[in-house]
Amino acid sequence: MTVREARAHFADHIDQAEEGVPTVITRNGAPVAAVVPISDFEAVEEAADVMPAREAEAVPAEGGTTVTMAELLADPFTEQDGVAA
């Protein structure tokens, strides 16, 4: 659904999200946003919070080197091969 269509029928998309049906919004044919049920959004948010902790816990279990939580959280912002991640 285009941005224009989404704007014109926004209340309908909110109703659909309440019923569990997501709406993908496109701009120039490319997906750019979605109106999703709040439960889906909360699940993604929770997964984003839990994933770094699980990755940190997995390192010692695999016999690898350990890292601090600060190092793990900073990792996406460090440079790799001369390019910022």
PDB file of N, CA, C and O in Angstrom:
ATOM      1  N   MET A   1       0.844  -1.156   0.000  1.00  0.00           N
ATOM      2  CA  MET A   1       0.000   0.000   0.000  1.00  0.00           C
ATOM      3  C   MET A   1       0.900   1.232   0.000  1.00  0.00           C
ATOM      4  O   MET A   1       1.880   1.295   0.741  1.00  0.00           O
ATOM      5  N   THR A   2       0.569   2.183  -0.812  1.00  0.00           N
ATOM      6  CA  THR A   2       1.387   3.388  -0.912  1.00  0.00           C
ATOM      7  C   THR A   2       1.149   4.303   0.287  1.00  0.00           C
ATOM      8  O   THR A   2       0.178   4.133   1.024  1.00  0.00           O
ATOM      9  N   VAL A   3       2.034   5.262   0.472  1.00  0.00           N
ATOM     10  CA  VAL A   3       1.887   6.235   1.554  1.00  0.00           C
ATOM     11  C   VAL A   3       0.578   6.989   1.374  1.00  0.00           C
ATOM     12  O   VAL A   3      -0.146   7.217   2.343  1.00  0.00           O
ATOM     13  N   ARG A   4       0.275   7.371   0.162  1.00  0.00           N
ATOM     14  CA  ARG A   4      -0.969   8.112  -0.116  1.00  0.00           C
ATOM     15  C   ARG A   4      -2.194   7.285   0.282  1.00  0.00           C
ATOM     16  O   ARG A   4      -3.109   7.802   0.923  1.00  0.00           O
ATOM     17  N   GLU A   5      -2.214   6.008  -0.093  1.00  0.00           N
ATOM     18  CA  GLU A   5      -3.336   5.136   0.261  1.00  0.00           C
ATOM     19  C   GLU A   5      -3.414   4.944   1.774  1.00  0.00           C
ATOM     20  O   GLU A   5      -4.501   4.967   2.352  1.00  0.00           O
ATOM     21  N   ALA A   6      -2.279   4.759   2.401  1.00  0.00           N
ATOM     22  CA  ALA A   6      -2.248   4.562   3.854  1.00  0.00           C
ATOM     23  C   ALA A   6      -2.785   5.793   4.573  1.00  0.00           C
ATOM     24  O   ALA A   6      -3.548   5.682   5.532  1.00  0.00           O
ATOM     25  N   ARG A   7      -2.381   6.958   4.101  1.00  0.00           N
ATOM     26  CA  ARG A   7      -2.840   8.204   4.706  1.00  0.00           C
ATOM     27  C   ARG A   7      -4.357   8.342   4.579  1.00  0.00           C
ATOM     28  O   ARG A   7      -5.033   8.744   5.526  1.00  0.00           O
ATOM     29  N   ALA A   8      -4.880   8.009   3.413  1.00  0.00           N
ATOM     30  CA  ALA A   8      -6.308   8.158   3.155  1.00  0.00           C
ATOM     31  C   ALA A   8      -7.156   7.190   3.971  1.00  0.00           C
ATOM     32  O   ALA A   8      -8.319   7.475   4.256  1.00  0.00           O
ATOM     33  N   HIS A   9      -6.589   6.057   4.347  1.00  0.00           N
ATOM     34  CA  HIS A   9      -7.348   5.020   5.055  1.00  0.00           C
ATOM     35  C   HIS A   9      -6.668   4.590   6.347  1.00  0.00           C
ATOM     36  O   HIS A   9      -6.751   3.426   6.739  1.00  0.00           O
ATOM     37  N   PHE A  10      -5.993   5.530   7.010  1.00  0.00           N
ATOM     38  CA  PHE A  10      -5.199   5.196   8.188  1.00  0.00           C
ATOM     39  C   PHE A  10      -6.036   4.512   9.272  1.00  0.00           C
ATOM     40  O   PHE A  10      -5.591   3.525   9.859  1.00  0.00           O
ATOM     41  N   ALA A  11      -7.227   5.014   9.543  1.00  0.00           N
ATOM     42  CA  ALA A  11      -8.071   4.422  10.588  1.00  0.00           C
ATOM     43  C   ALA A  11      -8.384   2.962  10.257  1.00  0.00           C
ATOM     44  O   ALA A  11      -8.450   2.123  11.156  1.00  0.00           O
ATOM     45  N   ASP A  12      -8.577   2.657   8.970  1.00  0.00           N
ATOM     46  CA  ASP A  12      -8.840   1.269   8.577  1.00  0.00           C
ATOM     47  C   ASP A  12      -7.642   0.371   8.889  1.00  0.00           C
ATOM     48  O   ASP A  12      -7.810  -0.776   9.305  1.00  0.00           O
ATOM     49  N   HIS A  13      -6.448   0.893   8.690  1.00  0.00           N
ATOM     50  CA  HIS A  13      -5.238   0.108   8.946  1.00  0.00           C
ATOM     51  C   HIS A  13      -5.022  -0.098  10.445  1.00  0.00           C
ATOM     52  O   HIS A  13      -4.505  -1.133  10.868  1.00  0.00           O
ATOM     53  N   ILE A  14      -5.416   0.881  11.234  1.00  0.00           N
ATOM     54  CA  ILE A  14      -5.365   0.718  12.693  1.00  0.00           C
ATOM     55  C   ILE A  14      -6.336  -0.392  13.098  1.00  0.00           C
ATOM     56  O   ILE A  14      -6.003  -1.249  13.916  1.00  0.00           O
ATOM     57  N   ASP A  15      -7.536  -0.369  12.521  1.00  0.00           N
ATOM     58  CA  ASP A  15      -8.514  -1.422  12.816  1.00  0.00           C
ATOM     59  C   ASP A  15      -7.973  -2.793  12.420  1.00  0.00           C
ATOM     60  O   ASP A  15      -8.142  -3.764  13.157  1.00  0.00           O
ATOM     61  N   GLN A  16      -7.324  -2.876  11.260  1.00  0.00           N
ATOM     62  CA  GLN A  16      -6.757  -4.150  10.817  1.00  0.00           C
ATOM     63  C   GLN A  16      -5.661  -4.620  11.774  1.00  0.00           C
ATOM     64  O   GLN A  16      -5.574  -5.806  12.092  1.00  0.00           O
ATOM     65  N   ALA A  17      -4.830  -3.687  12.229  1.00  0.00           N
ATOM     66  CA  ALA A  17      -3.769  -4.050  13.175  1.00  0.00           C
ATOM     67  C   ALA A  17      -4.376  -4.595  14.466  1.00  0.00           C
ATOM     68  O   ALA A  17      -3.866  -5.559  15.038  1.00  0.00           O
ATOM     69  N   GLU A  18      -5.457  -3.983  14.918  1.00  0.00           N
ATOM     70  CA  GLU A  18      -6.133  -4.487  16.120  1.00  0.00           C
ATOM     71  C   GLU A  18      -6.645  -5.907  15.921  1.00  0.00           C
ATOM     72  O   GLU A  18      -6.753  -6.675  16.876  1.00  0.00           O
ATOM     73  N   GLU A  19      -6.960  -6.251  14.674  1.00  0.00           N
ATOM     74  CA  GLU A  19      -7.449  -7.596  14.352  1.00  0.00           C
ATOM     75  C   GLU A  19      -6.302  -8.563  14.056  1.00  0.00           C
ATOM     76  O   GLU A  19      -6.536  -9.734  13.755  1.00  0.00           O
ATOM     77  N   GLY A  20      -5.059  -8.070  14.142  1.00  0.00           N
ATOM     78  CA  GLY A  20      -3.906  -8.933  13.943  1.00  0.00           C
ATOM     79  C   GLY A  20      -3.338  -8.926  12.540  1.00  0.00           C
ATOM     80  O   GLY A  20      -2.480  -9.749  12.220  1.00  0.00           O
ATOM     81  N   VAL A  21      -3.801  -8.009  11.688  1.00  0.00           N
ATOM     82  CA  VAL A  21      -3.369  -7.962  10.295  1.00  0.00           C
ATOM     83  C   VAL A  21      -2.435  -6.764  10.080  1.00  0.00           C
ATOM     84  O   VAL A  21      -2.856  -5.618  10.236  1.00  0.00           O
ATOM     85  N   PRO A  22      -1.170  -7.024   9.725  1.00  0.00           N
ATOM     86  CA  PRO A  22      -0.246  -5.906   9.478  1.00  0.00           C
ATOM     87  C   PRO A  22      -0.480  -5.290   8.100  1.00  0.00           C
ATOM     88  O   PRO A  22      -1.009  -5.942   7.200  1.00  0.00           O
ATOM     89  N   THR A  23      -0.084  -4.033   7.947  1.00  0.00           N
ATOM     90  CA  THR A  23      -0.139  -3.332   6.668  1.00  0.00           C
ATOM     91  C   THR A  23       1.260  -2.822   6.360  1.00  0.00           C
ATOM     92  O   THR A  23       1.847  -2.099   7.165  1.00  0.00           O
ATOM     93  N   VAL A  24       1.796  -3.187   5.213  1.00  0.00           N
ATOM     94  CA  VAL A  24       3.105  -2.694   4.774  1.00  0.00           C
ATOM     95  C   VAL A  24       2.873  -1.474   3.891  1.00  0.00           C
ATOM     96  O   VAL A  24       2.038  -1.496   2.986  1.00  0.00           O
ATOM     97  N   ILE A  25       3.617  -0.421   4.166  1.00  0.00           N
ATOM     98  CA  ILE A  25       3.490   0.832   3.428  1.00  0.00           C
ATOM     99  C   ILE A  25       4.724   1.008   2.554  1.00  0.00           C
ATOM    100  O   ILE A  25       5.853   0.813   3.006  1.00  0.00           O
ATOM    101  N   THR A  26       4.497   1.377   1.305  1.00  0.00           N
ATOM    102  CA  THR A  26       5.598   1.523   0.357  1.00  0.00           C
ATOM    103  C   THR A  26       5.730   2.963  -0.119  1.00  0.00           C
ATOM    104  O   THR A  26       4.777   3.742  -0.102  1.00  0.00           O
ATOM    105  N   ARG A  27       6.939   3.282  -0.541  1.00  0.00           N
ATOM    106  CA  ARG A  27       7.211   4.573  -1.197  1.00  0.00           C
ATOM    107  C   ARG A  27       8.038   4.241  -2.429  1.00  0.00           C
ATOM    108  O   ARG A  27       9.083   3.597  -2.332  1.00  0.00           O
ATOM    109  N   ASN A  28       7.576   4.673  -3.557  1.00  0.00           N
ATOM    110  CA  ASN A  28       8.243   4.373  -4.837  1.00  0.00           C
ATOM    111  C   ASN A  28       8.446   2.869  -5.009  1.00  0.00           C
ATOM    112  O   ASN A  28       9.463   2.429  -5.544  1.00  0.00           O
ATOM    113  N   GLY A  29       7.476   2.090  -4.553  1.00  0.00           N
ATOM    114  CA  GLY A  29       7.514   0.645  -4.721  1.00  0.00           C
ATOM    115  C   GLY A  29       8.343  -0.119  -3.702  1.00  0.00           C
ATOM    116  O   GLY A  29       8.369  -1.350  -3.731  1.00  0.00           O
ATOM    117  N   ALA A  30       9.017   0.579  -2.806  1.00  0.00           N
ATOM    118  CA  ALA A  30       9.861  -0.083  -1.804  1.00  0.00           C
ATOM    119  C   ALA A  30       9.204   0.007  -0.424  1.00  0.00           C
ATOM    120  O   ALA A  30       8.722   1.073  -0.042  1.00  0.00           O
ATOM    121  N   PRO A  31       9.181  -1.105   0.329  1.00  0.00           N
ATOM    122  CA  PRO A  31       8.607  -1.059   1.675  1.00  0.00           C
ATOM    123  C   PRO A  31       9.403  -0.117   2.575  1.00  0.00           C
ATOM    124  O   PRO A  31      10.631  -0.182   2.622  1.00  0.00           O
ATOM    125  N   VAL A  32       8.687   0.764   3.294  1.00  0.00           N
ATOM    126  CA  VAL A  32       9.364   1.729   4.170  1.00  0.00           C
ATOM    127  C   VAL A  32       8.832   1.726   5.596  1.00  0.00           C
ATOM    128  O   VAL A  32       9.497   2.226   6.505  1.00  0.00           O
ATOM    129  N   ALA A  33       7.644   1.170   5.803  1.00  0.00           N
ATOM    130  CA  ALA A  33       7.051   1.176   7.141  1.00  0.00           C
ATOM    131  C   ALA A  33       5.971   0.111   7.215  1.00  0.00           C
ATOM    132  O   ALA A  33       5.581  -0.483   6.209  1.00  0.00           O
ATOM    133  N   ALA A  34       5.495  -0.114   8.447  1.00  0.00           N
ATOM    134  CA  ALA A  34       4.398  -1.058   8.631  1.00  0.00           C
ATOM    135  C   ALA A  34       3.557  -0.624   9.816  1.00  0.00           C
ATOM    136  O   ALA A  34       4.065  -0.094  10.805  1.00  0.00           O
ATOM    137  N   VAL A  35       2.268  -0.860   9.695  1.00  0.00           N
ATOM    138  CA  VAL A  35       1.352  -0.707  10.823  1.00  0.00           C
ATOM    139  C   VAL A  35       1.075  -2.128  11.280  1.00  0.00           C
ATOM    140  O   VAL A  35       0.475  -2.918  10.551  1.00  0.00           O
ATOM    141  N   VAL A  36       1.515  -2.450  12.493  1.00  0.00           N
ATOM    142  CA  VAL A  36       1.442  -3.832  12.973  1.00  0.00           C
ATOM    143  C   VAL A  36       0.681  -3.887  14.291  1.00  0.00           C
ATOM    144  O   VAL A  36       0.580  -2.888  15.003  1.00  0.00           O
ATOM    145  N   PRO A  37       0.147  -5.063  14.607  1.00  0.00           N
ATOM    146  CA  PRO A  37      -0.482  -5.217  15.922  1.00  0.00           C
ATOM    147  C   PRO A  37       0.532  -4.904  17.026  1.00  0.00           C
ATOM    148  O   PRO A  37       1.717  -5.213  16.897  1.00  0.00           O
ATOM    149  N   ILE A  38       0.062  -4.297  18.094  1.00  0.00           N
ATOM    150  CA  ILE A  38       0.968  -3.904  19.176  1.00  0.00           C
ATOM    151  C   ILE A  38       1.688  -5.115  19.754  1.00  0.00           C
ATOM    152  O   ILE A  38       2.833  -4.999  20.189  1.00  0.00           O
ATOM    153  N   SER A  39       1.040  -6.270  19.767  1.00  0.00           N
ATOM    154  CA  SER A  39       1.696  -7.464  20.295  1.00  0.00           C
ATOM    155  C   SER A  39       2.914  -7.838  19.448  1.00  0.00           C
ATOM    156  O   SER A  39       3.923  -8.289  19.990  1.00  0.00           O
ATOM    157  N   ASP A  40       2.834  -7.658  18.130  1.00  0.00           N
ATOM    158  CA  ASP A  40       3.980  -7.929  17.265  1.00  0.00           C
ATOM    159  C   ASP A  40       5.112  -6.943  17.549  1.00  0.00           C
ATOM    160  O   ASP A  40       6.278  -7.329  17.632  1.00  0.00           O
ATOM    161  N   PHE A  41       4.757  -5.679  17.695  1.00  0.00           N
ATOM    162  CA  PHE A  41       5.755  -4.649  17.988  1.00  0.00           C
ATOM    163  C   PHE A  41       6.442  -4.930  19.320  1.00  0.00           C
ATOM    164  O   PHE A  41       7.665  -4.839  19.424  1.00  0.00           O
ATOM    165  N   GLU A  42       5.654  -5.270  20.333  1.00  0.00           N
ATOM    166  CA  GLU A  42       6.228  -5.556  21.655  1.00  0.00           C
ATOM    167  C   GLU A  42       7.136  -6.774  21.608  1.00  0.00           C
ATOM    168  O   GLU A  42       8.156  -6.810  22.296  1.00  0.00           O
ATOM    169  N   ALA A  43       6.779  -7.777  20.802  1.00  0.00           N
ATOM    170  CA  ALA A  43       7.616  -8.970  20.678  1.00  0.00           C
ATOM    171  C   ALA A  43       8.959  -8.620  20.050  1.00  0.00           C
ATOM    172  O   ALA A  43       9.995  -9.135  20.470  1.00  0.00           O
ATOM    173  N   VAL A  44       8.946  -7.754  19.053  1.00  0.00           N
ATOM    174  CA  VAL A  44      10.202  -7.323  18.418  1.00  0.00           C
ATOM    175  C   VAL A  44      11.041  -6.528  19.409  1.00  0.00           C
ATOM    176  O   VAL A  44      12.251  -6.732  19.504  1.00  0.00           O
ATOM    177  N   GLU A  45      10.415  -5.635  20.138  1.00  0.00           N
ATOM    178  CA  GLU A  45      11.133  -4.846  21.141  1.00  0.00           C
ATOM    179  C   GLU A  45      11.768  -5.742  22.199  1.00  0.00           C
ATOM    180  O   GLU A  45      12.919  -5.536  22.581  1.00  0.00           O
ATOM    181  N   GLU A  46      11.026  -6.724  22.665  1.00  0.00           N
ATOM    182  CA  GLU A  46      11.547  -7.635  23.682  1.00  0.00           C
ATOM    183  C   GLU A  46      12.720  -8.451  23.128  1.00  0.00           C
ATOM    184  O   GLU A  46      13.729  -8.640  23.807  1.00  0.00           O
ATOM    185  N   ALA A  47      12.577  -8.925  21.901  1.00  0.00           N
ATOM    186  CA  ALA A  47      13.658  -9.700  21.283  1.00  0.00           C
ATOM    187  C   ALA A  47      14.914  -8.843  21.141  1.00  0.00           C
ATOM    188  O   ALA A  47      16.025  -9.332  21.346  1.00  0.00           O
ATOM    189  N   ALA A  48      14.742  -7.571  20.794  1.00  0.00           N
ATOM    190  CA  ALA A  48      15.891  -6.682  20.659  1.00  0.00           C
ATOM    191  C   ALA A  48      16.586  -6.467  21.996  1.00  0.00           C
ATOM    192  O   ALA A  48      17.801  -6.275  22.046  1.00  0.00           O
ATOM    193  N   ASP A  49      15.814  -6.498  23.080  1.00  0.00           N
ATOM    194  CA  ASP A  49      16.404  -6.347  24.416  1.00  0.00           C
ATOM    195  C   ASP A  49      17.102  -7.625  24.869  1.00  0.00           C
ATOM    196  O   ASP A  49      18.135  -7.559  25.536  1.00  0.00           O
ATOM    197  N   VAL A  50      16.559  -8.775  24.520  1.00  0.00           N
ATOM    198  CA  VAL A  50      17.059 -10.059  24.995  1.00  0.00           C
ATOM    199  C   VAL A  50      18.253 -10.556  24.178  1.00  0.00           C
ATOM    200  O   VAL A  50      19.145 -11.205  24.725  1.00  0.00           O
ATOM    201  N   MET A  51      18.280 -10.262  22.890  1.00  0.00           N
ATOM    202  CA  MET A  51      19.301 -10.825  22.010  1.00  0.00           C
ATOM    203  C   MET A  51      20.740 -10.525  22.449  1.00  0.00           C
ATOM    204  O   MET A  51      21.547 -11.453  22.496  1.00  0.00           O
ATOM    205  N   PRO A  52      21.098  -9.284  22.770  1.00  0.00           N
ATOM    206  CA  PRO A  52      22.486  -9.051  23.188  1.00  0.00           C
ATOM    207  C   PRO A  52      22.877  -9.849  24.435  1.00  0.00           C
ATOM    208  O   PRO A  52      24.008 -10.325  24.538  1.00  0.00           O
ATOM    209  N   ALA A  53      21.955  -9.995  25.368  1.00  0.00           N
ATOM    210  CA  ALA A  53      22.257 -10.761  26.577  1.00  0.00           C
ATOM    211  C   ALA A  53      22.476 -12.228  26.243  1.00  0.00           C
ATOM    212  O   ALA A  53      23.381 -12.857  26.791  1.00  0.00           O
ATOM    213  N   ARG A  54      21.663 -12.780  25.353  1.00  0.00           N
ATOM    214  CA  ARG A  54      21.844 -14.180  24.957  1.00  0.00           C
ATOM    215  C   ARG A  54      23.166 -14.386  24.235  1.00  0.00           C
ATOM    216  O   ARG A  54      23.848 -15.388  24.449  1.00  0.00           O
ATOM    217  N   GLU A  55      23.525 -13.433  23.376  1.00  0.00           N
ATOM    218  CA  GLU A  55      24.807 -13.543  22.677  1.00  0.00           C
ATOM    219  C   GLU A  55      25.962 -13.507  23.666  1.00  0.00           C
ATOM    220  O   GLU A  55      26.930 -14.253  23.520  1.00  0.00           O
ATOM    221  N   ALA A  56      25.866 -12.642  24.670  1.00  0.00           N
ATOM    222  CA  ALA A  56      26.929 -12.546  25.670  1.00  0.00           C
ATOM    223  C   ALA A  56      27.033 -13.821  26.486  1.00  0.00           C
ATOM    224  O   ALA A  56      28.135 -14.256  26.821  1.00  0.00           O
ATOM    225  N   GLU A  57      25.900 -14.423  26.807  1.00  0.00           N
ATOM    226  CA  GLU A  57      25.906 -15.663  27.581  1.00  0.00           C
ATOM    227  C   GLU A  57      26.449 -16.828  26.770  1.00  0.00           C
ATOM    228  O   GLU A  57      27.041 -17.748  27.336  1.00  0.00           O
ATOM    229  N   ALA A  58      26.262 -16.807  25.469  1.00  0.00           N
ATOM    230  CA  ALA A  58      26.680 -17.920  24.612  1.00  0.00           C
ATOM    231  C   ALA A  58      28.196 -17.985  24.460  1.00  0.00           C
ATOM    232  O   ALA A  58      28.732 -19.074  24.254  1.00  0.00           O
ATOM    233  N   VAL A  59      28.894 -16.887  24.553  1.00  0.00           N
ATOM    234  CA  VAL A  59      30.339 -16.872  24.331  1.00  0.00           C
ATOM    235  C   VAL A  59      31.066 -17.784  25.306  1.00  0.00           C
ATOM    236  O   VAL A  59      31.845 -18.626  24.859  1.00  0.00           O
ATOM    237  N   PRO A  60      30.855 -17.664  26.625  1.00  0.00           N
ATOM    238  CA  PRO A  60      31.561 -18.583  27.533  1.00  0.00           C
ATOM    239  C   PRO A  60      31.134 -20.038  27.334  1.00  0.00           C
ATOM    240  O   PRO A  60      31.955 -20.943  27.485  1.00  0.00           O
ATOM    241  N   ALA A  61      29.878 -20.275  26.999  1.00  0.00           N
ATOM    242  CA  ALA A  61      29.406 -21.639  26.805  1.00  0.00           C
ATOM    243  C   ALA A  61      30.100 -22.303  25.622  1.00  0.00           C
ATOM    244  O   ALA A  61      30.261 -23.523  25.602  1.00  0.00           O
ATOM    245  N   GLU A  62      30.507 -21.515  24.646  1.00  0.00           N
ATOM    246  CA  GLU A  62      31.179 -22.043  23.464  1.00  0.00           C
ATOM    247  C   GLU A  62      32.688 -22.133  23.659  1.00  0.00           C
ATOM    248  O   GLU A  62      33.408 -22.565  22.760  1.00  0.00           O
ATOM    249  N   GLY A  63      33.167 -21.725  24.833  1.00  0.00           N
ATOM    250  CA  GLY A  63      34.595 -21.771  25.112  1.00  0.00           C
ATOM    251  C   GLY A  63      35.356 -20.604  24.511  1.00  0.00           C
ATOM    252  O   GLY A  63      36.586 -20.631  24.451  1.00  0.00           O
ATOM    253  N   GLY A  64      34.648 -19.586  24.067  1.00  0.00           N
ATOM    254  CA  GLY A  64      35.289 -18.424  23.464  1.00  0.00           C
ATOM    255  C   GLY A  64      35.721 -17.421  24.508  1.00  0.00           C
ATOM    256  O   GLY A  64      35.614 -17.662  25.710  1.00  0.00           O
ATOM    257  N   THR A  65      36.202 -16.315  24.040  1.00  0.00           N
ATOM    258  CA  THR A  65      36.612 -15.257  24.957  1.00  0.00           C
ATOM    259  C   THR A  65      35.379 -14.554  25.490  1.00  0.00           C
ATOM    260  O   THR A  65      34.332 -14.548  24.844  1.00  0.00           O
ATOM    261  N   THR A  66      35.501 -13.971  26.645  1.00  0.00           N
ATOM    262  CA  THR A  66      34.371 -13.260  27.236  1.00  0.00           C
ATOM    263  C   THR A  66      34.491 -11.772  26.927  1.00  0.00           C
ATOM    264  O   THR A  66      35.582 -11.241  26.721  1.00  0.00           O
ATOM    265  N   VAL A  67      33.347 -11.128  26.902  1.00  0.00           N
ATOM    266  CA  VAL A  67      33.287  -9.688  26.691  1.00  0.00           C
ATOM    267  C   VAL A  67      32.338  -9.101  27.719  1.00  0.00           C
ATOM    268  O   VAL A  67      31.445  -9.780  28.224  1.00  0.00           O
ATOM    269  N   THR A  68      32.546  -7.842  28.016  1.00  0.00           N
ATOM    270  CA  THR A  68      31.622  -7.177  28.929  1.00  0.00           C
ATOM    271  C   THR A  68      30.376  -6.766  28.156  1.00  0.00           C
ATOM    272  O   THR A  68      30.402  -6.703  26.927  1.00  0.00           O
ATOM    273  N   MET A  69      29.284  -6.485  28.867  1.00  0.00           N
ATOM    274  CA  MET A  69      28.062  -6.031  28.218  1.00  0.00           C
ATOM    275  C   MET A  69      28.324  -4.710  27.497  1.00  0.00           C
ATOM    276  O   MET A  69      27.779  -4.483  26.417  1.00  0.00           O
ATOM    277  N   ALA A  70      29.146  -3.839  28.073  1.00  0.00           N
ATOM    278  CA  ALA A  70      29.475  -2.569  27.427  1.00  0.00           C
ATOM    279  C   ALA A  70      30.168  -2.805  26.090  1.00  0.00           C
ATOM    280  O   ALA A  70      29.871  -2.128  25.106  1.00  0.00           O
ATOM    281  N   GLU A  71      31.089  -3.763  26.054  1.00  0.00           N
ATOM    282  CA  GLU A  71      31.776  -4.084  24.797  1.00  0.00           C
ATOM    283  C   GLU A  71      30.794  -4.648  23.770  1.00  0.00           C
ATOM    284  O   GLU A  71      30.865  -4.314  22.587  1.00  0.00           O
ATOM    285  N   LEU A  72      29.895  -5.490  24.220  1.00  0.00           N
ATOM    286  CA  LEU A  72      28.924  -6.091  23.315  1.00  0.00           C
ATOM    287  C   LEU A  72      28.003  -5.033  22.728  1.00  0.00           C
ATOM    288  O   LEU A  72      27.728  -5.037  21.528  1.00  0.00           O
ATOM    289  N   LEU A  73      27.527  -4.127  23.573  1.00  0.00           N
ATOM    290  CA  LEU A  73      26.628  -3.085  23.086  1.00  0.00           C
ATOM    291  C   LEU A  73      27.341  -2.070  22.211  1.00  0.00           C
ATOM    292  O   LEU A  73      26.724  -1.487  21.319  1.00  0.00           O
ATOM    293  N   ALA A  74      28.619  -1.849  22.445  1.00  0.00           N
ATOM    294  CA  ALA A  74      29.385  -0.893  21.640  1.00  0.00           C
ATOM    295  C   ALA A  74      29.805  -1.493  20.309  1.00  0.00           C
ATOM    296  O   ALA A  74      30.114  -0.749  19.378  1.00  0.00           O
ATOM    297  N   ASP A  75      29.827  -2.818  20.190  1.00  0.00           N
ATOM    298  CA  ASP A  75      30.325  -3.493  19.000  1.00  0.00           C
ATOM    299  C   ASP A  75      29.712  -2.991  17.695  1.00  0.00           C
ATOM    300  O   ASP A  75      30.459  -2.787  16.739  1.00  0.00           O
ATOM    301  N   PRO A  76      28.401  -2.780  17.597  1.00  0.00           N
ATOM    302  CA  PRO A  76      27.852  -2.313  16.315  1.00  0.00           C
ATOM    303  C   PRO A  76      28.373  -0.939  15.895  1.00  0.00           C
ATOM    304  O   PRO A  76      28.271  -0.565  14.726  1.00  0.00           O
ATOM    305  N   PHE A  77      28.929  -0.190  16.846  1.00  0.00           N
ATOM    306  CA  PHE A  77      29.379   1.147  16.540  1.00  0.00           C
ATOM    307  C   PHE A  77      30.894   1.234  16.315  1.00  0.00           C
ATOM    308  O   PHE A  77      31.423   2.316  16.062  1.00  0.00           O
ATOM    309  N   THR A  78      31.576   0.118  16.407  1.00  0.00           N
ATOM    310  CA  THR A  78      33.012   0.127  16.209  1.00  0.00           C
ATOM    311  C   THR A  78      33.317  -0.060  14.736  1.00  0.00           C
ATOM    312  O   THR A  78      32.503  -0.590  13.980  1.00  0.00           O
ATOM    313  N   GLU A  79      34.474   0.372  14.349  1.00  0.00           N
ATOM    314  CA  GLU A  79      34.888   0.243  12.945  1.00  0.00           C
ATOM    315  C   GLU A  79      35.392  -1.163  12.662  1.00  0.00           C
ATOM    316  O   GLU A  79      36.114  -1.767  13.456  1.00  0.00           O
ATOM    317  N   GLN A  80      34.984  -1.659  11.499  1.00  0.00           N
ATOM    318  CA  GLN A  80      35.454  -2.963  11.044  1.00  0.00           C
ATOM    319  C   GLN A  80      35.981  -2.776   9.635  1.00  0.00           C
ATOM    320  O   GLN A  80      35.264  -2.276   8.768  1.00  0.00           O
ATOM    321  N   ASP A  81      37.216  -3.168   9.397  1.00  0.00           N
ATOM    322  CA  ASP A  81      37.846  -3.017   8.087  1.00  0.00           C
ATOM    323  C   ASP A  81      37.804  -1.571   7.598  1.00  0.00           C
ATOM    324  O   ASP A  81      37.663  -1.318   6.401  1.00  0.00           O
ATOM    325  N   GLY A  82      37.928  -0.632   8.523  1.00  0.00           N
ATOM    326  CA  GLY A  82      37.974   0.764   8.148  1.00  0.00           C
ATOM    327  C   GLY A  82      36.621   1.387   7.854  1.00  0.00           C
ATOM    328  O   GLY A  82      36.550   2.551   7.457  1.00  0.00           O
ATOM    329  N   VAL A  83      35.554   0.638   8.039  1.00  0.00           N
ATOM    330  CA  VAL A  83      34.216   1.144   7.778  1.00  0.00           C
ATOM    331  C   VAL A  83      33.400   1.016   9.062  1.00  0.00           C
ATOM    332  O   VAL A  83      33.406  -0.032   9.707  1.00  0.00           O
ATOM    333  N   ALA A  84      32.705   2.076   9.425  1.00  0.00           N
ATOM    334  CA  ALA A  84      31.877   2.011  10.633  1.00  0.00           C
ATOM    335  C   ALA A  84      30.780   1.007  10.405  1.00  0.00           C
ATOM    336  O   ALA A  84      30.186   0.949   9.328  1.00  0.00           O
ATOM    337  N   ALA A  85      30.510   0.211  11.429  1.00  0.00           N
ATOM    338  CA  ALA A  85      29.461  -0.815  11.318  1.00  0.00           C
ATOM    339  C   ALA A  85      28.096  -0.174  11.383  1.00  0.00           C
ATOM    340  O   ALA A  85      27.084  -0.870  11.307  1.00  0.00           O
TER     341      ALA A  85
END
